[in-house]
């Protein structure tokens, strides 16, 4: 079968013929890959910064059709040959006995998404840039009728991560569950961000969408137009032209003397790795609010303790989400029209996709294995 293989860090992928995986065993399934999305983590991995073994077939967010089931796939998962599924990278073969696996918030028995012994498709195990891929049946989710593989693949990491970030920010994850809550998204015009804007608005939140690049801001304007009447719930801010304090005053009004902490968003999501993005977001959030960080810059973020001590800001981090969140997110996206803005490429043009990514292409870049 055809696959794009990374054989050395900081080099192009190589299109090769490799053996098709054997019939699945245990909890595993074999998936005919329909589409595989490229993520920031793919770029980090390819740079050598994650110190994983090579060679490797990348992509930890993909979708396709089940062609074979292992003998131990639980019937409770309602999976069958011919079923269409989305496949995230985490977690492949968790240990089943650690704290994460035994305290898993009603995910499949013994299955922990954050098990430290588990593998990750596209990182420690081959991922979606190949025609057939093996996955753990407990890590996948059925595709709703409204979505195809190209729509689904970007949701497997970007969609699930931002969904979990909104839940961590205190949004009730159902239609109208965010009513009365305001959320700022720093880096709103990126792959995660433009999905986050859609999810937040359709959950009922008022959204402050912050970015600082022409392509990202153009994508946000497109998203706002696509939202129709709901677009009025989004305020787009160009951080190059407006300070965080000026944005707060413009959106929420000038505070009374000594009561500045009462004005601002209830929560902010920090998506870029830049310190400026973190600082800008923290200045938008009101006292007793929450800051949710998704990015993990190599040198970390400089945090001001006074924000925690005097303003009572809570800072939390998220990484993807549990299987039941994955299923809920996919159903919500299907029914409520949340879609990534995608550009597709055939498998043989993966390196062209990578070049476009590093050149600052907006939205999500996806390999269409049906082309």
C-alpha positions as YAML, in Angstrom:
chain: A
units: angstrom
residues:
- id: 1
  name: UNK
  ca: [0.00, 0.00, 0.00]
- id: 2
  name: UNK
  ca: [1.05, 3.63, -0.47]
- id: 3
  name: UNK
  ca: [2.29, 5.65, 2.49]
- id: 4
  name: UNK
  ca: [4.15, 8.87, 3.14]
- id: 5
  name: UNK
  ca: [7.07, 8.04, 5.45]
- id: 6
  name: UNK
  ca: [9.27, 10.42, 7.43]
- id: 7
  name: UNK
  ca: [12.69, 8.74, 7.45]
- id: 8
  name: UNK
  ca: [14.79, 11.55, 8.93]
- id: 9
  name: UNK
  ca: [13.97, 14.73, 10.84]
- id: 10
  name: UNK
  ca: [13.90, 17.99, 8.88]
- id: 11
  name: UNK
  ca: [13.62, 16.14, 5.57]
- id: 12
  name: UNK
  ca: [10.70, 15.68, 3.16]
- id: 13
  name: UNK
  ca: [8.34, 12.73, 3.45]
- id: 14
  name: UNK
  ca: [8.98, 9.86, 1.04]
- id: 15
  name: UNK
  ca: [6.13, 8.21, -0.84]
- id: 16
  name: UNK
  ca: [6.70, 4.48, -0.56]
- id: 17
  name: UNK
  ca: [5.03, 1.12, -0.94]
- id: 18
  name: UNK
  ca: [4.92, -0.56, 2.46]
- id: 19
  name: UNK
  ca: [3.16, -3.73, 3.63]
- id: 20
  name: UNK
  ca: [-0.52, -3.46, 4.44]
- id: 21
  name: UNK
  ca: [-1.13, -4.06, 8.17]
- id: 22
  name: UNK
  ca: [-2.05, -7.60, 9.19]
- id: 23
  name: UNK
  ca: [-5.54, -8.55, 10.33]
- id: 24
  name: UNK
  ca: [-6.28, -6.67, 13.58]
- id: 25
  name: UNK
  ca: [-5.95, -8.41, 16.93]
- id: 26
  name: UNK
  ca: [-7.40, -7.69, 20.38]
- id: 27
  name: UNK
  ca: [-9.20, -4.35, 20.56]
- id: 28
  name: UNK
  ca: [-7.76, -3.15, 17.26]
- id: 29
  name: UNK
  ca: [-9.52, -2.25, 14.02]
- id: 30
  name: UNK
  ca: [-8.18, -1.78, 10.50]
- id: 31
  name: UNK
  ca: [-9.28, 1.43, 8.81]
- id: 32
  name: UNK
  ca: [-9.25, 2.30, 5.13]
- id: 33
  name: UNK
  ca: [-8.14, 5.93, 5.39]
- id: 34
  name: UNK
  ca: [-10.28, 8.45, 3.53]
- id: 35
  name: UNK
  ca: [-8.63, 11.68, 4.69]
- id: 36
  name: UNK
  ca: [-5.76, 12.67, 6.98]
- id: 37
  name: UNK
  ca: [-5.23, 16.15, 8.36]
- id: 38
  name: UNK
  ca: [-1.94, 17.94, 9.06]
- id: 39
  name: UNK
  ca: [-1.49, 19.43, 12.52]
- id: 40
  name: UNK
  ca: [1.02, 21.74, 14.19]
- id: 41
  name: UNK
  ca: [2.24, 18.74, 16.16]
- id: 42
  name: UNK
  ca: [3.14, 17.02, 12.88]
- id: 43
  name: UNK
  ca: [5.46, 19.94, 12.15]
- id: 44
  name: UNK
  ca: [6.94, 19.82, 15.65]
- id: 45
  name: UNK
  ca: [7.49, 16.06, 15.32]
- id: 46
  name: UNK
  ca: [9.12, 16.38, 11.89]
- id: 47
  name: UNK
  ca: [11.56, 18.94, 13.31]
- id: 48
  name: UNK
  ca: [12.90, 16.38, 15.78]
- id: 49
  name: UNK
  ca: [11.71, 18.31, 18.83]
- id: 50
  name: UNK
  ca: [9.68, 15.39, 20.21]
- id: 51
  name: UNK
  ca: [12.45, 12.75, 20.12]
- id: 52
  name: UNK
  ca: [10.32, 9.92, 18.79]
- id: 53
  name: UNK
  ca: [11.61, 7.03, 16.70]
- id: 54
  name: UNK
  ca: [11.81, 7.04, 12.93]
- id: 55
  name: UNK
  ca: [10.78, 6.02, 10.34]
- id: 56
  name: UNK
  ca: [7.17, 7.04, 10.92]
- id: 57
  name: UNK
  ca: [3.96, 7.57, 8.96]
- id: 58
  name: UNK
  ca: [2.53, 10.80, 10.31]
- id: 59
  name: UNK
  ca: [-0.96, 12.26, 10.97]
- id: 60
  name: UNK
  ca: [-2.76, 11.84, 14.25]
- id: 61
  name: UNK
  ca: [-6.08, 13.20, 12.98]
- id: 62
  name: UNK
  ca: [-7.70, 11.13, 10.24]
- id: 63
  name: UNK
  ca: [-10.93, 9.41, 9.22]
- id: 64
  name: UNK
  ca: [-12.04, 6.46, 7.15]
- id: 65
  name: UNK
  ca: [-13.98, 3.20, 7.00]
- id: 66
  name: UNK
  ca: [-13.52, 0.10, 9.13]
- id: 67
  name: UNK
  ca: [-12.52, -2.91, 7.01]
- id: 68
  name: UNK
  ca: [-11.72, -5.41, 9.79]
- id: 69
  name: UNK
  ca: [-12.31, -5.82, 13.54]
- id: 70
  name: UNK
  ca: [-10.19, -7.57, 16.16]
- id: 71
  name: UNK
  ca: [-11.84, -10.31, 18.25]
- id: 72
  name: UNK
  ca: [-11.98, -8.22, 21.45]
- id: 73
  name: UNK
  ca: [-13.67, -5.08, 20.11]
- id: 74
  name: UNK
  ca: [-16.42, -4.35, 22.67]
- id: 75
  name: UNK
  ca: [-19.95, -4.63, 21.29]
- id: 76
  name: UNK
  ca: [-20.87, -1.60, 23.41]
- id: 77
  name: UNK
  ca: [-18.89, 0.60, 20.99]
- id: 78
  name: UNK
  ca: [-21.35, -0.17, 18.17]
- id: 79
  name: UNK
  ca: [-18.59, -0.55, 15.58]
- id: 80
  name: UNK
  ca: [-18.79, -2.82, 12.56]
- id: 81
  name: UNK
  ca: [-17.14, -3.46, 9.22]
- id: 82
  name: UNK
  ca: [-18.24, -0.68, 6.88]
- id: 83
  name: UNK
  ca: [-18.74, 1.87, 9.67]
- id: 84
  name: UNK
  ca: [-17.24, 5.31, 9.05]
- id: 85
  name: UNK
  ca: [-15.08, 6.55, 11.93]
- id: 86
  name: UNK
  ca: [-12.92, 9.45, 12.97]
- id: 87
  name: UNK
  ca: [-9.55, 8.51, 14.43]
- id: 88
  name: UNK
  ca: [-7.58, 10.72, 16.86]
- id: 89
  name: UNK
  ca: [-3.99, 9.96, 17.78]
- id: 90
  name: UNK
  ca: [-4.62, 9.24, 21.46]
- id: 91
  name: UNK
  ca: [-4.63, 6.71, 22.98]
- id: 92
  name: UNK
  ca: [-3.34, 3.55, 21.33]
- id: 93
  name: UNK
  ca: [-3.10, 0.52, 23.66]
- id: 94
  name: UNK
  ca: [-3.28, 2.15, 27.12]
- id: 95
  name: UNK
  ca: [-2.13, -0.07, 29.99]
- id: 96
  name: UNK
  ca: [-5.60, -0.55, 31.51]
- id: 97
  name: UNK
  ca: [-4.42, -0.47, 35.12]
- id: 98
  name: UNK
  ca: [-2.95, 2.95, 35.94]
- id: 99
  name: UNK
  ca: [-4.88, 5.82, 37.53]
- id: 100
  name: UNK
  ca: [-5.71, 7.34, 34.14]
- id: 101
  name: UNK
  ca: [-7.14, 4.04, 32.89]
- id: 102
  name: UNK
  ca: [-9.16, 3.26, 36.03]
- id: 103
  name: UNK
  ca: [-10.44, 6.82, 36.65]
- id: 104
  name: UNK
  ca: [-11.50, 7.61, 33.11]
- id: 105
  name: UNK
  ca: [-14.78, 9.53, 33.43]
- id: 106
  name: UNK
  ca: [-16.99, 6.79, 31.97]
- id: 107
  name: UNK
  ca: [-14.88, 6.12, 28.90]
- id: 108
  name: UNK
  ca: [-14.59, 2.42, 27.86]
- id: 109
  name: UNK
  ca: [-13.55, 0.19, 30.76]
- id: 110
  name: UNK
  ca: [-9.80, 0.28, 31.36]
- id: 111
  name: UNK
  ca: [-9.22, 2.85, 28.65]
- id: 112
  name: UNK
  ca: [-7.40, 6.05, 29.63]
- id: 113
  name: UNK
  ca: [-6.84, 8.70, 26.98]
- id: 114
  name: UNK
  ca: [-3.96, 10.19, 28.99]
- id: 115
  name: UNK
  ca: [-2.34, 6.91, 30.01]
- id: 116
  name: UNK
  ca: [1.41, 7.62, 30.02]
- id: 117
  name: UNK
  ca: [2.12, 4.10, 28.69]
- id: 118
  name: UNK
  ca: [-0.20, 4.44, 25.69]
- id: 119
  name: UNK
  ca: [1.00, 4.97, 22.14]
- id: 120
  name: UNK
  ca: [0.03, 7.81, 19.82]
- id: 121
  name: UNK
  ca: [-0.90, 7.25, 16.19]
- id: 122
  name: UNK
  ca: [1.30, 9.35, 13.93]
- id: 123
  name: UNK
  ca: [3.94, 9.75, 16.65]
- id: 124
  name: UNK
  ca: [4.88, 6.44, 18.30]
- id: 125
  name: UNK
  ca: [2.81, 4.36, 15.85]
- id: 126
  name: UNK
  ca: [2.01, 4.90, 12.18]
- id: 127
  name: UNK
  ca: [-0.82, 7.33, 11.53]
- id: 128
  name: UNK
  ca: [-3.08, 8.41, 8.71]
- id: 129
  name: UNK
  ca: [-0.77, 9.30, 5.82]
- id: 130
  name: UNK
  ca: [-1.23, 5.78, 4.45]
- id: 131
  name: UNK
  ca: [-3.98, 3.84, 2.73]
- id: 132
  name: UNK
  ca: [-4.74, 1.51, 5.65]
- id: 133
  name: UNK
  ca: [-4.09, 2.19, 9.34]
- id: 134
  name: UNK
  ca: [-4.51, 0.27, 12.58]
- id: 135
  name: UNK
  ca: [-6.34, 1.95, 15.48]
- id: 136
  name: UNK
  ca: [-7.57, 0.96, 18.92]
- id: 137
  name: UNK
  ca: [-11.35, 0.59, 18.69]
- id: 138
  name: UNK
  ca: [-11.69, 2.47, 21.99]
- id: 139
  name: UNK
  ca: [-10.08, 5.61, 20.60]
- id: 140
  name: UNK
  ca: [-12.36, 6.15, 17.59]
- id: 141
  name: UNK
  ca: [-15.82, 7.67, 17.14]
- id: 142
  name: UNK
  ca: [-18.52, 7.05, 14.52]
- id: 143
  name: UNK
  ca: [-18.92, 9.77, 11.91]
- id: 144
  name: UNK
  ca: [-22.37, 11.38, 11.87]
- id: 145
  name: UNK
  ca: [-24.24, 11.29, 8.58]
- id: 146
  name: UNK
  ca: [-23.70, 15.01, 8.05]
- id: 147
  name: UNK
  ca: [-19.89, 14.69, 7.88]
- id: 148
  name: UNK
  ca: [-17.55, 13.05, 5.40]
- id: 149
  name: UNK
  ca: [-13.93, 12.02, 5.98]
- id: 150
  name: UNK
  ca: [-12.52, 15.39, 4.85]
- id: 151
  name: UNK
  ca: [-14.79, 17.27, 7.29]
- id: 152
  name: UNK
  ca: [-14.08, 14.81, 10.08]
- id: 153
  name: UNK
  ca: [-10.29, 14.47, 9.97]
- id: 154
  name: UNK
  ca: [-9.49, 18.02, 11.22]
- id: 155
  name: UNK
  ca: [-11.87, 17.54, 14.14]
- id: 156
  name: UNK
  ca: [-9.90, 14.59, 15.51]
- id: 157
  name: UNK
  ca: [-7.23, 16.77, 17.12]
- id: 158
  name: UNK
  ca: [-8.01, 20.44, 16.48]
- id: 159
  name: UNK
  ca: [-11.75, 20.02, 17.00]
- id: 160
  name: UNK
  ca: [-11.49, 17.79, 20.06]
- id: 161
  name: UNK
  ca: [-8.83, 19.95, 21.70]
- id: 162
  name: UNK
  ca: [-10.76, 23.19, 21.32]
- id: 163
  name: UNK
  ca: [-13.98, 21.46, 22.41]
- id: 164
  name: UNK
  ca: [-12.23, 20.32, 25.60]
- id: 165
  name: UNK
  ca: [-10.76, 23.80, 26.08]
- id: 166
  name: UNK
  ca: [-14.24, 25.35, 25.99]
- id: 167
  name: UNK
  ca: [-15.51, 22.76, 28.47]
- id: 168
  name: UNK
  ca: [-12.53, 23.50, 30.74]
- id: 169
  name: UNK
  ca: [-13.39, 27.19, 30.47]
- id: 170
  name: UNK
  ca: [-16.74, 26.41, 32.07]
- id: 171
  name: UNK
  ca: [-18.99, 26.31, 29.02]
- id: 172
  name: UNK
  ca: [-21.85, 23.83, 29.26]
- id: 173
  name: UNK
  ca: [-21.39, 21.73, 26.14]
- id: 174
  name: UNK
  ca: [-24.84, 21.78, 24.59]
- id: 175
  name: UNK
  ca: [-26.76, 24.17, 22.36]
- id: 176
  name: UNK
  ca: [-27.36, 27.31, 24.44]
- id: 177
  name: UNK
  ca: [-25.06, 26.06, 27.21]
- id: 178
  name: UNK
  ca: [-22.79, 29.07, 26.85]
- id: 179
  name: UNK
  ca: [-25.55, 31.68, 27.03]
- id: 180
  name: UNK
  ca: [-24.43, 34.64, 29.09]
- id: 181
  name: UNK
  ca: [-20.76, 33.62, 28.95]
- id: 182
  name: UNK
  ca: [-18.08, 35.54, 27.07]
- id: 183
  name: UNK
  ca: [-14.97, 33.80, 25.73]
- id: 184
  name: UNK
  ca: [-11.89, 35.31, 24.12]
- id: 185
  name: UNK
  ca: [-9.81, 33.17, 21.76]
- id: 186
  name: UNK
  ca: [-6.22, 34.34, 21.30]
- id: 187
  name: UNK
  ca: [-5.11, 32.95, 17.94]
- id: 188
  name: UNK
  ca: [-8.69, 32.66, 16.70]
- id: 189
  name: UNK
  ca: [-7.74, 32.64, 13.02]
- id: 190
  name: UNK
  ca: [-5.72, 29.43, 13.15]
- id: 191
  name: UNK
  ca: [-6.66, 25.78, 12.71]
- id: 192
  name: UNK
  ca: [-7.97, 25.33, 16.25]
- id: 193
  name: UNK
  ca: [-9.14, 28.90, 16.61]
- id: 194
  name: UNK
  ca: [-11.54, 29.11, 13.68]
- id: 195
  name: UNK
  ca: [-13.19, 25.90, 14.88]
- id: 196
  name: UNK
  ca: [-13.33, 27.30, 18.41]
- id: 197
  name: UNK
  ca: [-15.14, 30.42, 17.21]
- id: 198
  name: UNK
  ca: [-17.80, 28.28, 15.55]
- id: 199
  name: UNK
  ca: [-18.23, 25.94, 18.52]
- id: 200
  name: UNK
  ca: [-18.38, 28.79, 21.03]
- id: 201
  name: UNK
  ca: [-20.95, 30.80, 19.10]
- id: 202
  name: UNK
  ca: [-23.15, 27.78, 18.44]
- id: 203
  name: UNK
  ca: [-22.95, 26.85, 22.10]
- id: 204
  name: UNK
  ca: [-24.34, 30.31, 22.86]
- id: 205
  name: UNK
  ca: [-21.22, 32.25, 23.90]
- id: 206
  name: UNK
  ca: [-20.25, 35.78, 22.98]
- id: 207
  name: UNK
  ca: [-16.81, 35.57, 21.39]
- id: 208
  name: UNK
  ca: [-13.85, 37.94, 21.20]
- id: 209
  name: UNK
  ca: [-11.72, 36.57, 18.33]
- id: 210
  name: UNK
  ca: [-8.15, 37.87, 18.51]
- id: 211
  name: UNK
  ca: [-5.37, 37.46, 15.96]
- id: 212
  name: UNK
  ca: [-2.50, 39.42, 14.46]
- id: 213
  name: UNK
  ca: [-1.98, 38.21, 10.89]
- id: 214
  name: UNK
  ca: [-3.63, 39.19, 7.63]
- id: 215
  name: UNK
  ca: [-4.45, 35.62, 6.56]
- id: 216
  name: UNK
  ca: [-5.80, 34.71, 9.97]
- id: 217
  name: UNK
  ca: [-7.98, 37.81, 10.18]
- id: 218
  name: UNK
  ca: [-9.27, 37.22, 6.65]
- id: 219
  name: UNK
  ca: [-10.25, 33.69, 7.68]
- id: 220
  name: UNK
  ca: [-12.06, 35.05, 10.72]
- id: 221
  name: UNK
  ca: [-14.03, 37.50, 8.58]
- id: 222
  name: UNK
  ca: [-15.04, 34.57, 6.37]
- id: 223
  name: UNK
  ca: [-16.16, 32.58, 9.41]
- id: 224
  name: UNK
  ca: [-18.21, 35.52, 10.68]
- id: 225
  name: UNK
  ca: [-19.93, 35.84, 7.29]
- id: 226
  name: UNK
  ca: [-20.68, 32.11, 7.24]
- id: 227
  name: UNK
  ca: [-22.29, 32.35, 10.69]
- id: 228
  name: UNK
  ca: [-24.99, 34.65, 9.31]
- id: 229
  name: UNK
  ca: [-27.02, 36.27, 12.11]
- id: 230
  name: UNK
  ca: [-24.88, 34.49, 14.69]
- id: 231
  name: UNK
  ca: [-21.91, 36.44, 13.38]
- id: 232
  name: UNK
  ca: [-23.10, 39.36, 15.51]
- id: 233
  name: UNK
  ca: [-21.92, 37.39, 18.55]
- id: 234
  name: UNK
  ca: [-18.29, 37.60, 17.36]
- id: 235
  name: UNK
  ca: [-16.05, 40.62, 17.82]
- id: 236
  name: UNK
  ca: [-12.89, 40.34, 15.73]
- id: 237
  name: UNK
  ca: [-9.84, 42.13, 17.17]
- id: 238
  name: UNK
  ca: [-6.61, 42.86, 15.32]
- id: 239
  name: UNK
  ca: [-4.05, 42.78, 18.12]
- id: 240
  name: UNK
  ca: [-1.61, 44.77, 15.98]
- id: 241
  name: UNK
  ca: [-3.94, 47.76, 15.91]
- id: 242
  name: UNK
  ca: [-5.73, 47.66, 19.25]
- id: 243
  name: UNK
  ca: [-4.31, 47.09, 22.71]
- id: 244
  name: UNK
  ca: [-6.00, 44.61, 25.02]
- id: 245
  name: UNK
  ca: [-7.10, 47.43, 27.33]
- id: 246
  name: UNK
  ca: [-8.61, 49.40, 24.45]
- id: 247
  name: UNK
  ca: [-10.38, 46.27, 23.23]
- id: 248
  name: UNK
  ca: [-11.82, 45.66, 26.71]
- id: 249
  name: UNK
  ca: [-13.17, 49.20, 26.89]
- id: 250
  name: UNK
  ca: [-14.56, 49.08, 23.34]
- id: 251
  name: UNK
  ca: [-16.37, 45.79, 23.97]
- id: 252
  name: UNK
  ca: [-17.43, 46.04, 27.62]
- id: 253
  name: UNK
  ca: [-17.42, 49.78, 28.29]
- id: 254
  name: UNK
  ca: [-15.22, 51.92, 30.53]
- id: 255
  name: UNK
  ca: [-15.09, 50.55, 34.07]
- id: 256
  name: UNK
  ca: [-15.80, 52.60, 37.16]
- id: 257
  name: UNK
  ca: [-12.72, 53.84, 39.05]
- id: 258
  name: UNK
  ca: [-10.90, 50.97, 40.81]
- id: 259
  name: UNK
  ca: [-13.32, 48.40, 39.37]
- id: 260
  name: UNK
  ca: [-11.46, 47.46, 36.19]
- id: 261
  name: UNK
  ca: [-11.49, 43.79, 37.21]
- id: 262
  name: UNK
  ca: [-15.25, 43.64, 36.73]
- id: 263
  name: UNK
  ca: [-14.93, 44.24, 33.00]
- id: 264
  name: UNK
  ca: [-13.69, 41.63, 30.57]
- id: 265
  name: UNK
  ca: [-14.35, 38.12, 29.30]
- id: 266
  name: UNK
  ca: [-15.24, 35.22, 31.56]
- id: 267
  name: UNK
  ca: [-12.59, 33.01, 29.96]
- id: 268
  name: UNK
  ca: [-9.75, 33.19, 27.47]
- id: 269
  name: UNK
  ca: [-8.24, 30.40, 25.40]
- id: 270
  name: UNK
  ca: [-4.54, 30.79, 24.53]
- id: 271
  name: UNK
  ca: [-3.69, 28.99, 21.29]
- id: 272
  name: UNK
  ca: [-0.43, 30.51, 19.94]
- id: 273
  name: UNK
  ca: [2.97, 29.82, 21.48]
- id: 274
  name: UNK
  ca: [3.87, 33.51, 21.63]
- id: 275
  name: UNK
  ca: [4.27, 35.31, 24.97]
- id: 276
  name: UNK
  ca: [2.49, 38.33, 23.44]
- id: 277
  name: UNK
  ca: [-0.59, 36.21, 22.76]
- id: 278
  name: UNK
  ca: [-0.61, 34.98, 26.37]
- id: 279
  name: UNK
  ca: [-0.20, 38.51, 27.77]
- id: 280
  name: UNK
  ca: [-2.89, 39.92, 25.49]
- id: 281
  name: UNK
  ca: [-5.35, 37.22, 26.47]
- id: 282
  name: UNK
  ca: [-4.69, 37.62, 30.19]
- id: 283
  name: UNK
  ca: [-5.42, 41.34, 29.92]
- id: 284
  name: UNK
  ca: [-8.83, 40.58, 28.38]
- id: 285
  name: UNK
  ca: [-10.07, 38.29, 31.14]
- id: 286
  name: UNK
  ca: [-11.91, 39.75, 34.14]
- id: 287
  name: UNK
  ca: [-11.21, 39.01, 37.79]
- id: 288
  name: UNK
  ca: [-12.18, 35.49, 38.89]
- id: 289
  name: UNK
  ca: [-12.02, 34.40, 35.24]
- id: 290
  name: UNK
  ca: [-10.18, 31.47, 33.73]
- id: 291
  name: UNK
  ca: [-7.30, 31.20, 31.26]
- id: 292
  name: UNK
  ca: [-7.04, 27.91, 29.34]
- id: 293
  name: UNK
  ca: [-3.75, 27.26, 27.58]
- id: 294
  name: UNK
  ca: [-3.49, 24.82, 24.68]
- id: 295
  name: UNK
  ca: [-0.02, 25.59, 23.33]
- id: 296
  name: UNK
  ca: [3.22, 24.46, 24.93]
- id: 297
  name: UNK
  ca: [6.14, 26.71, 23.89]
- id: 298
  name: UNK
  ca: [9.57, 25.22, 24.47]
- id: 299
  name: UNK
  ca: [10.61, 27.99, 26.88]
- id: 300
  name: UNK
  ca: [7.20, 28.25, 28.54]
- id: 301
  name: UNK
  ca: [5.09, 31.32, 29.29]
- id: 302
  name: UNK
  ca: [6.01, 34.06, 31.75]
- id: 303
  name: UNK
  ca: [3.07, 34.27, 34.14]
- id: 304
  name: UNK
  ca: [2.41, 37.21, 36.44]
- id: 305
  name: UNK
  ca: [1.60, 35.84, 39.93]
- id: 306
  name: UNK
  ca: [-0.39, 38.99, 40.71]
- id: 307
  name: UNK
  ca: [-2.98, 37.83, 38.17]
- id: 308
  name: UNK
  ca: [-3.54, 34.73, 40.29]
- id: 309
  name: UNK
  ca: [-3.20, 36.37, 43.70]
- id: 310
  name: UNK
  ca: [-4.93, 39.73, 43.27]
- id: 311
  name: UNK
  ca: [-7.24, 39.01, 40.33]
- id: 312
  name: UNK
  ca: [-8.00, 35.37, 41.25]
- id: 313
  name: UNK
  ca: [-7.44, 34.17, 37.68]
- id: 314
  name: UNK
  ca: [-7.36, 30.39, 37.26]
- id: 315
  name: UNK
  ca: [-4.94, 28.95, 34.70]
- id: 316
  name: UNK
  ca: [-5.50, 25.47, 33.29]
- id: 317
  name: UNK
  ca: [-4.10, 23.48, 30.39]
- id: 318
  name: UNK
  ca: [-5.76, 20.95, 28.08]
- id: 319
  name: UNK
  ca: [-4.66, 18.25, 25.68]
- id: 320
  name: UNK
  ca: [-7.24, 16.71, 23.33]
- id: 321
  name: UNK
  ca: [-10.10, 15.06, 25.26]
- id: 322
  name: UNK
  ca: [-11.78, 11.84, 26.29]
- id: 323
  name: UNK
  ca: [-13.58, 9.45, 23.96]
- id: 324
  name: UNK
  ca: [-17.05, 10.46, 25.16]
- id: 325
  name: UNK
  ca: [-16.12, 14.10, 24.45]
- id: 326
  name: UNK
  ca: [-14.96, 13.07, 20.97]
- id: 327
  name: UNK
  ca: [-18.31, 11.45, 20.24]
- id: 328
  name: UNK
  ca: [-20.29, 14.40, 21.62]
- id: 329
  name: UNK
  ca: [-18.16, 16.89, 19.66]
- id: 330
  name: UNK
  ca: [-18.64, 15.03, 16.38]
- id: 331
  name: UNK
  ca: [-22.40, 14.83, 16.83]
- id: 332
  name: UNK
  ca: [-22.56, 18.54, 17.71]
- id: 333
  name: UNK
  ca: [-20.41, 19.52, 14.71]
- id: 334
  name: UNK
  ca: [-22.52, 17.41, 12.36]
- id: 335
  name: UNK
  ca: [-25.86, 18.74, 13.54]
- id: 336
  name: UNK
  ca: [-24.82, 22.37, 14.00]
- id: 337
  name: UNK
  ca: [-22.74, 22.95, 10.90]
- id: 338
  name: UNK
  ca: [-19.29, 23.35, 12.47]
- id: 339
  name: UNK
  ca: [-16.80, 22.83, 9.64]
- id: 340
  name: UNK
  ca: [-13.10, 23.45, 9.25]
- id: 341
  name: UNK
  ca: [-11.99, 25.53, 6.30]
- id: 342
  name: UNK
  ca: [-9.91, 23.00, 4.40]
- id: 343
  name: UNK
  ca: [-7.57, 22.80, 1.46]
- id: 344
  name: UNK
  ca: [-7.08, 19.27, 0.14]
- id: 345
  name: UNK
  ca: [-4.11, 17.56, -1.51]
- id: 346
  name: UNK
  ca: [-3.58, 14.05, -2.92]
- id: 347
  name: UNK
  ca: [-1.28, 11.76, -0.94]
- id: 348
  name: UNK
  ca: [1.61, 12.20, -3.34]
- id: 349
  name: UNK
  ca: [1.62, 15.97, -2.69]
- id: 350
  name: UNK
  ca: [2.07, 15.84, 1.09]
- id: 351
  name: UNK
  ca: [5.35, 17.73, 0.86]
- id: 352
  name: UNK
  ca: [3.60, 20.51, -1.06]
- id: 353
  name: UNK
  ca: [1.07, 20.65, 1.79]
- id: 354
  name: UNK
  ca: [3.92, 20.96, 4.31]
- id: 355
  name: UNK
  ca: [5.45, 23.82, 2.34]
- id: 356
  name: UNK
  ca: [2.11, 25.63, 2.27]
- id: 357
  name: UNK
  ca: [1.73, 25.08, 6.01]
- id: 358
  name: UNK
  ca: [5.10, 26.67, 6.77]
- id: 359
  name: UNK
  ca: [4.26, 29.52, 4.39]
- id: 360
  name: UNK
  ca: [1.32, 30.40, 6.64]
- id: 361
  name: UNK
  ca: [-1.65, 28.81, 4.86]
- id: 362
  name: UNK
  ca: [-4.87, 29.35, 6.80]
- id: 363
  name: UNK
  ca: [-7.46, 26.82, 7.91]
- id: 364
  name: UNK
  ca: [-6.70, 23.10, 7.90]
- id: 365
  name: UNK
  ca: [-4.64, 21.29, 5.26]
- id: 366
  name: UNK
  ca: [-5.91, 17.79, 4.53]
- id: 367
  name: UNK
  ca: [-4.70, 14.82, 2.50]
- id: 368
  name: UNK
  ca: [-7.59, 13.34, 0.48]
- id: 369
  name: UNK
  ca: [-6.71, 9.71, -0.10]
- id: 370
  name: UNK
  ca: [-9.62, 9.32, -2.53]
- id: 371
  name: UNK
  ca: [-7.97, 11.70, -5.04]
...
